[in-house]
Amino acid sequence: AATNADEVGKDESDDAYFRDIMGANLSYGTAYISDVFVSYHFGTPDPVFLVAAPIFSIDQKNKLGYIVIQISLDEINKILSGEKTEELGAISGVRGRRSTFDTYLINENNLLITASIYENEGLLRQRVNSSLIDACRSKMETIDTYSNFHGVRVLGASMCLPVHNWTLVTEISENEAFLIINNLRKNALIFIIVFSIVLVSLSILFLYYLIIKNVLLLRGGVQI
């Protein structure tokens, strides 16, 4: 059975994913997640990964087969970019994001497996190296500043996905990340300057009316 009738009846016993599923010997309630590969099923030679689970008889004694879901990386790209949330009716998704905000997945071979704002054609070809990915190899999630694979200085954070040693990376350029802080610093400086001018002006008026004016009156009285 399949959502695409053309797939029904095809022999997939020689497909790498099927051999991996059989080798995993999945028990009841467990699931298999494949690595990313190029699939020619469903008429789309696109990078995909598979999620599979075994189907058992009601008494859970006999394994009858497997249900397999093929997930296109295009759909993952939509989720990471925010497009999917807008398709589902969200007010914000892509809109409102910082222009240099980037989220992508790296596989265990340090290859890009989802699109980046800097690289859309390098899936399974673009190699990515950074301190975040190195830390994930040691099962450590971290935050750091570094030059990304496009040579841009960024502030990045990682999440380590242990199934296939994937790394989820989120980045934003240092310039944009600290833009708010820089603007606050400028605004604070302007406020301090204006406040100082006002304070000096009030101090002069205070001195004039409470001290200088009385001194001038006293001087005038002495002259008289």
C-alpha positions in Angstrom: 0.0 0.0 0.0 1.2 3.6 -0.7 -0.1 7.1 -1.0 1.1 6.9 -4.6 -0.4 4.0 -6.5 2.6 3.8 -8.8 4.7 2.7 -5.9 2.5 -0.3 -5.1 4.1 -3.7 -6.0 7.6 -2.4 -6.4 10.4 -4.7 -5.1 12.4 -2.6 -2.6 14.3 -5.5 -1.1 17.6 -4.2 -2.6 17.1 -0.6 -1.4 19.7 0.4 1.2 17.0 1.7 3.5 15.1 -1.6 3.5 18.2 -3.6 4.3 19.0 -1.1 7.2 15.4 -1.6 8.5 15.7 -5.4 8.4 19.1 -5.2 10.0 17.7 -3.0 12.8 15.3 -5.8 13.8 12.8 -3.3 15.2 10.7 -4.4 18.2 7.2 -3.4 19.0 6.9 0.4 19.7 10.3 1.3 18.3 11.2 3.3 15.1 14.0 3.6 12.6 15.2 6.9 11.2 17.4 6.7 8.1 20.3 9.0 7.2 19.7 11.5 4.4 19.9 10.1 0.8 18.6 10.8 -2.7 15.4 8.9 -3.3 13.9 8.1 -6.6 10.6 6.9 -5.2 7.4 8.9 -5.8 8.9 10.4 -8.9 11.1 12.9 -7.1 14.9 12.5 -7.1 15.2 14.7 -4.0 17.2 14.4 -0.8 15.0 12.7 1.8 15.1 10.7 5.0 12.8 7.9 6.1 11.0 7.1 9.3 9.9 3.5 9.7 8.1 1.4 12.3 7.2 -2.2 12.4 3.6 -3.5 12.1 2.7 -6.3 14.4 -0.3 -8.6 14.8 -2.8 -7.8 17.5 -1.2 -10.2 20.0 2.2 -8.4 19.2 3.8 -11.8 18.4 4.1 -11.7 14.6 5.8 -8.9 12.7 3.7 -8.3 9.6 5.7 -5.6 7.8 6.7 -2.0 8.1 5.1 1.4 7.6 7.6 3.9 6.1 7.2 7.6 5.8 9.4 9.4 3.3 10.1 13.0 4.3 11.5 15.5 1.8 14.2 17.8 3.0 12.2 20.6 1.3 9.6 20.2 4.0 12.3 20.3 6.7 13.6 23.5 5.0 10.2 25.0 5.2 10.0 24.2 8.9 13.4 25.6 9.7 12.9 28.8 7.6 9.4 29.5 9.1 7.6 29.1 5.8 5.7 26.1 7.1 4.2 28.0 10.0 2.9 30.7 7.6 1.4 28.0 5.4 -0.4 26.6 8.5 -1.8 30.1 9.2 0.6 31.6 11.6 0.9 35.4 11.5 4.6 35.3 11.8 7.1 32.9 10.4 9.5 34.2 7.8 8.2 37.7 8.4 9.8 39.5 11.4 12.9 37.4 11.4 16.3 39.0 11.4 17.8 39.1 7.9 20.9 37.1 8.8 19.1 34.5 11.0 20.0 31.1 9.7 19.1 27.5 10.8 20.4 24.3 9.2 21.2 20.7 9.8 24.7 19.1 9.5 25.1 15.3 9.2 27.8 13.2 10.9 30.1 13.8 7.9 29.8 17.6 8.4 27.8 17.9 5.2 24.9 20.4 4.9 21.7 18.4 4.6 19.2 21.3 4.7 19.3 24.7 2.9 21.0 27.7 4.4 20.5 31.4 3.6 24.0 31.3 2.3 23.8 28.0 0.5 20.8 26.4 -1.2 22.5 24.2 -3.8 25.1 22.5 -1.6 23.0 19.8 0.0 25.1 16.8 0.7 28.1 18.6 -0.8 28.9 21.7 1.3 31.2 20.8 4.1 30.7 22.8 7.3 33.2 23.1 10.2 32.8 25.1 13.3 33.4 24.9 17.1 29.7 24.1 17.5 29.9 20.9 15.4 33.2 19.9 17.0 31.5 20.3 20.5 28.5 18.1 19.4 30.9 15.3 18.4 31.7 15.3 22.2 28.0 15.5 23.0 28.2 19.1 24.2 25.8 21.8 23.1 27.3 25.2 23.2 27.1 28.9 22.1 30.1 30.6 20.4 31.2 33.3 17.9 33.1 32.2 14.8 33.3 32.6 11.0 30.7 30.4 9.4 31.3 28.4 6.2 30.6 31.5 4.1 33.2 33.5 6.0 30.7 35.6 7.9 31.3 36.3 11.6 28.3 34.9 13.5 26.9 34.2 16.9 25.8 30.6 16.9 24.1 27.9 19.0 23.9 24.2 18.6 21.6 21.3 19.4 23.1 17.8 19.2 20.8 15.1 17.6 22.2 11.7 18.6 20.3 9.5 16.1 22.9 9.9 13.3 25.1 12.5 15.0 23.4 15.3 13.3 23.8 18.9 14.5 21.2 21.6 14.4 22.8 25.0 14.1 21.2 28.4 14.5 23.2 31.5 13.6 22.9 35.2 13.3 25.6 37.7 12.2 27.5 39.4 14.9 26.6 42.8 13.4 22.9 42.1 13.5 23.0 40.3 16.9 24.6 43.2 18.6 22.8 45.9 16.7 20.2 46.3 19.4 22.9 46.6 22.0 24.8 49.2 19.9 21.6 51.2 19.4 20.9 51.1 23.1 24.4 52.3 23.8 24.0 55.2 21.3 20.6 56.0 22.8 22.0 55.9 26.3 24.8 58.2 25.3 22.4 60.7 23.7 20.2 60.6 26.8 23.2 61.2 29.1 24.3 64.2 27.0 20.8 65.7 26.9 20.2 65.0 30.6 23.6 66.6 31.5 22.7 69.8 29.5 19.3 70.0 31.2 20.9 69.4 34.6 23.5 72.1 34.0 20.8 74.5 32.8 18.7 73.8 35.9 21.7 74.2 38.1 22.5 77.6 36.6 18.9 78.7 37.1 19.0 77.4 40.7 22.2 79.3 41.4 20.9 82.4 39.8 17.6 82.6 41.7 18.7 81.3 45.0 22.3 82.7 45.3 23.4 85.0 42.5 20.2 87.1 42.4 20.4 87.7 46.2 24.1 88.6 45.9 23.3 91.1 43.1 20.5 92.6 45.3 22.9 92.9 48.2 25.5 94.5 46.0 22.9 97.0 44.8 21.9 97.8 48.3 25.5 98.4 49.3 26.0 100.8 46.4 22.9 102.7 47.4 
